[in-house]
């Protein structure tokens, strides 16, 4: 069963808004170049993110990736400021420190970035049909709203809902698949945290989201999923890693997506 890469989304600063791109290069650390290359940390060295600071959802970020600049504003209408996106930029760190009312620093890792899953640092993947199915469970949420809640890097079209579950059916050995000329290893379905429950603009909690999604997932689990792996069903999308032989290659929207031949 073949699909096509429908969308690529990078999140240059971990936990902030993403940016859609038509192509992305694989770094030597096995991530997408420009994805989560920066993170915010507090005075204790801990991530500043939606799991700890719900108010981060009020920050709006847009990017000029070619110029390596970020524009920052807030949903409350705070004036948008533009900064060079680079480590030790005192001006951008001061902007974040003022917003959070505590010292915040900007850190950078150009090789591996700051992935949500340290053991599986490759791009996260989901199918368009999966998102459409989840939208049918929460009809008051738009498709774009769900994309912003689940924050996957790669979206695959022309495949059925939960097609990606088969790529996470062998978490010990992984399932190899290919996007264009780039080989990727599917490792396991992505265990979700509390962030998808939060409105991406206001931080308000969607009532019952963490109870309803697992029930619907269990009832909709496809036959190609490894049910024995699911200790619970609050999983959506796929965690991956990218082998060294794919370093430097590019993936592009409309690339073919298919399982590697054994």
C-alpha positions as CSV (number, residue, x, y, z in Angstrom):
1,X,0.0,0.0,0.0
2,X,1.5,3.3,-1.1
3,X,0.8,6.8,0.0
4,X,2.1,10.3,-0.8
5,X,3.7,12.7,1.5
6,X,1.0,15.4,1.9
7,X,2.7,17.9,4.2
8,X,5.9,18.6,6.2
9,X,5.7,20.8,9.3
10,X,8.8,22.0,11.2
11,X,8.7,23.4,14.7
12,X,11.9,25.5,14.8
13,X,11.4,26.4,18.5
14,X,10.2,23.4,20.6
15,X,6.6,23.9,21.9
16,X,5.9,26.9,19.7
17,X,4.0,27.2,16.4
18,X,5.1,25.2,13.4
19,X,5.8,26.2,9.8
20,X,4.9,24.3,6.6
21,X,7.7,23.6,4.2
22,X,7.8,21.8,0.8
23,X,11.0,19.8,1.6
24,X,13.4,19.0,4.4
25,X,16.9,17.7,4.7
26,X,17.9,14.9,7.1
27,X,20.6,16.0,9.6
28,X,23.5,13.8,10.8
29,X,21.6,13.4,14.0
30,X,18.6,11.8,12.3
31,X,16.2,14.7,12.5
32,X,14.6,17.1,10.0
33,X,16.8,20.2,9.6
34,X,15.2,23.1,11.4
35,X,12.8,21.0,13.5
36,X,13.0,21.7,17.2
37,X,16.5,23.1,16.6
38,X,15.9,25.5,19.5
39,X,14.3,25.1,22.9
40,X,13.5,27.3,25.8
41,X,14.8,26.4,29.3
42,X,14.2,28.0,32.7
43,X,16.7,28.8,35.4
44,X,16.8,25.2,36.4
45,X,17.6,23.9,32.9
46,X,14.1,22.4,32.5
47,X,12.2,22.7,29.2
48,X,9.7,25.6,29.1
49,X,6.8,23.8,27.3
50,X,3.1,23.2,27.2
51,X,3.3,20.4,29.7
52,X,4.6,22.7,32.4
53,X,3.6,26.2,31.3
54,X,0.1,26.2,29.7
55,X,0.4,30.0,29.0
56,X,2.9,29.1,26.2
57,X,-0.1,28.6,24.0
58,X,-0.7,32.3,24.0
59,X,2.6,32.9,22.1
60,X,2.3,33.2,18.3
61,X,5.5,32.6,16.4
62,X,6.1,32.9,12.6
63,X,9.4,32.3,10.8
64,X,11.6,33.3,7.9
65,X,13.7,30.2,7.7
66,X,15.9,31.5,5.0
67,X,16.8,34.6,7.0
68,X,16.8,32.7,10.3
69,X,14.4,35.1,11.9
70,X,11.4,34.6,14.2
71,X,8.5,37.0,14.8
72,X,6.9,36.8,18.2
73,X,3.6,38.1,19.4
74,X,0.7,37.0,21.6
75,X,-3.0,36.1,21.3
76,X,-3.7,39.0,23.6
77,X,-2.5,41.4,20.9
78,X,1.0,42.1,22.2
79,X,3.0,43.9,19.5
80,X,4.9,41.5,17.3
81,X,8.7,41.8,17.5
82,X,11.2,40.2,15.1
83,X,14.5,38.6,16.2
84,X,17.4,36.8,14.7
85,X,17.0,33.2,15.6
86,X,20.3,32.3,17.2
87,X,21.6,31.1,20.6
88,X,22.7,33.7,23.2
89,X,20.4,36.3,21.6
90,X,19.8,38.5,24.6
91,X,16.9,40.3,23.0
92,X,14.8,37.2,22.2
93,X,15.6,35.7,25.6
94,X,14.5,38.9,27.3
95,X,11.2,38.8,25.3
96,X,10.5,35.3,26.6
97,X,11.6,36.2,30.1
98,X,9.3,39.1,30.2
99,X,6.4,37.0,28.9
100,X,6.9,34.2,31.5
101,X,8.1,36.6,34.2
102,X,11.1,34.4,35.0
103,X,14.5,34.0,33.4
104,X,14.3,32.0,30.1
105,X,17.2,31.0,27.9
106,X,17.3,29.9,24.3
107,X,19.4,26.8,23.5
108,X,20.3,25.3,20.1
109,X,21.2,21.9,18.7
110,X,21.7,21.8,14.9
111,X,22.4,18.1,14.7
112,X,19.7,16.4,16.6
113,X,17.5,19.1,17.9
114,X,15.4,18.6,21.0
115,X,13.0,15.8,20.2
116,X,10.0,14.9,22.4
117,X,11.2,11.3,22.5
118,X,14.9,11.2,23.2
119,X,15.2,7.5,22.2
120,X,13.2,7.9,19.0
121,X,14.4,11.3,17.6
122,X,13.1,11.0,14.1
123,X,10.1,12.9,12.7
124,X,6.6,12.0,13.9
125,X,4.2,10.8,11.2
126,X,0.4,10.6,10.9
127,X,-1.9,10.1,8.0
128,X,-4.5,12.6,6.8
129,X,-7.2,9.9,7.1
130,X,-6.3,9.4,10.8
131,X,-6.8,13.1,11.5
132,X,-10.1,13.1,9.6
133,X,-11.2,10.1,11.7
134,X,-10.3,11.8,14.9
135,X,-12.1,14.9,13.8
136,X,-15.3,12.8,13.4
137,X,-14.9,12.0,17.1
138,X,-14.6,15.7,18.0
139,X,-16.7,17.4,15.4
140,X,-16.4,20.8,17.1
141,X,-12.6,20.8,16.3
142,X,-11.3,21.6,12.9
143,X,-8.8,19.5,11.0
144,X,-6.2,22.3,11.3
145,X,-6.9,22.5,15.1
146,X,-6.1,18.8,15.4
147,X,-2.9,19.2,13.4
148,X,-1.8,22.0,15.8
149,X,-2.7,19.8,18.9
150,X,-0.9,16.7,17.7
151,X,2.1,18.5,16.1
152,X,3.2,15.8,13.8
153,X,6.1,16.5,11.3
154,X,4.9,14.4,8.4
155,X,1.4,13.8,7.1
156,X,0.7,11.0,4.6
157,X,-2.1,11.1,2.2
158,X,-3.8,8.4,0.0
159,X,-3.7,5.8,2.8
160,X,-6.4,4.6,5.2
161,X,-6.9,5.8,8.7
162,X,-4.3,4.5,11.2
163,X,-2.1,3.2,8.3
164,X,0.8,4.3,10.4
165,X,0.0,1.8,13.2
166,X,1.5,-1.0,11.1
167,X,4.8,0.9,11.1
168,X,4.8,0.7,14.9
169,X,3.9,-2.9,15.1
170,X,7.4,-4.1,15.9
171,X,8.7,-1.7,18.5
172,X,11.8,-3.9,19.3
173,X,13.1,-4.2,15.7
174,X,11.3,-1.4,13.9
175,X,9.5,-1.4,10.5
176,X,11.5,0.1,7.7
177,X,9.7,2.3,5.2
178,X,10.7,4.8,2.6
179,X,9.7,8.4,1.8
180,X,11.2,9.2,-1.7
181,X,14.8,8.0,-1.5
182,X,15.0,8.3,2.3
183,X,14.7,5.2,4.5
184,X,13.0,5.7,7.9
185,X,12.3,3.2,10.7
186,X,8.9,3.2,12.3
187,X,9.3,2.3,16.0
188,X,6.2,2.7,18.0
189,X,2.9,4.6,18.2
190,X,3.3,7.9,19.9
191,X,2.1,8.1,23.5
192,X,0.4,11.4,24.0
193,X,0.8,13.8,26.9
194,X,-1.7,16.4,28.1
195,X,-0.8,18.9,25.4
196,X,-3.4,17.7,22.8
197,X,-6.1,18.3,25.4
198,X,-5.2,22.1,25.3
199,X,-6.7,24.6,23.0
200,X,-3.6,25.7,20.9
201,X,-4.6,29.4,21.2
202,X,-6.0,29.7,24.7
203,X,-4.6,26.7,26.7
204,X,-8.1,25.8,27.8
205,X,-8.6,22.0,28.5
206,X,-11.0,20.2,26.2
207,X,-13.3,18.4,28.7
208,X,-13.0,14.6,28.6
209,X,-10.5,14.5,25.7
210,X,-8.1,12.1,27.5
211,X,-10.9,9.8,28.3
212,X,-12.7,9.8,25.0
213,X,-9.7,9.5,22.6
214,X,-8.4,6.1,24.1
215,X,-12.0,4.6,24.0
216,X,-12.3,5.6,20.3
217,X,-8.8,4.4,19.5
218,X,-9.4,1.0,21.0
219,X,-12.7,0.6,19.2
220,X,-11.1,1.7,15.9
221,X,-7.8,-0.2,16.1
222,X,-7.1,-1.7,12.7
223,X,-6.2,-5.3,12.1
224,X,-2.6,-4.5,11.2
225,X,-1.9,-2.9,14.6
226,X,-0.1,-4.9,17.2
227,X,-2.7,-5.0,19.9
228,X,-0.4,-6.7,22.4
229,X,1.8,-3.6,22.4
230,X,-1.0,-1.3,23.6
231,X,-1.0,-1.2,27.4
232,X,-3.5,1.6,27.0
233,X,-4.9,3.4,24.0
234,X,-3.9,7.0,24.4
235,X,-1.6,6.8,21.4
236,X,-1.7,8.6,18.1
237,X,0.8,9.1,15.3
238,X,4.2,7.3,15.0
239,X,7.6,7.7,16.5
240,X,10.6,7.0,14.2
241,X,14.3,7.1,13.8
242,X,16.3,7.7,10.6
243,X,19.4,5.5,9.9
244,X,22.8,7.0,9.2
245,X,22.6,6.1,5.5
246,X,19.8,8.6,5.0
247,X,21.8,11.6,6.4
248,X,21.9,14.5,3.9
249,X,19.0,13.2,1.8
250,X,15.8,15.2,1.3
251,X,12.2,14.4,1.6
252,X,9.7,16.4,-0.4
253,X,5.9,16.8,-0.5
254,X,4.4,14.4,-3.0
255,X,7.2,11.9,-2.4
256,X,6.0,8.3,-2.5
257,X,5.6,6.7,0.9
258,X,5.8,2.9,1.0
259,X,7.0,-0.1,3.1
260,X,10.5,-1.3,2.2
261,X,10.6,-4.6,0.5
262,X,11.9,-7.4,2.8
